[in-house]
Amino acid sequence: MQALDRTQPMLPLRPGQIARRTHDYTRHGTASLYAAFDVATGKVLGSVTRPHCGADFVRFLEKIVRAVPRRLALHLVLL
């Protein structure tokens, strides 16, 4: 996920015209978003990290393992 900001404010509206924005942007860095969804309860377990490294992903998987009872099966879908 990228933290972006437009370089110019949104252009003013006129009657019959849709909102307009410039095409260019300023990049403010990236962040990694990890989320786990329990379909039975609707509960979401999430984590956001600034740097992008495999160790953060492993820590998130460990967090899931600690949060889920051992008797339940885990199914992971990675996108």
ABEGO torsion letter per residue (X at the ends): XBBBBBABBBBBBBBGBBBBBBABBBBAEBBBBBBBBBAAAGBBBBBBBABBBAAAAAAAAAAAAAABBAABBBBBBBX
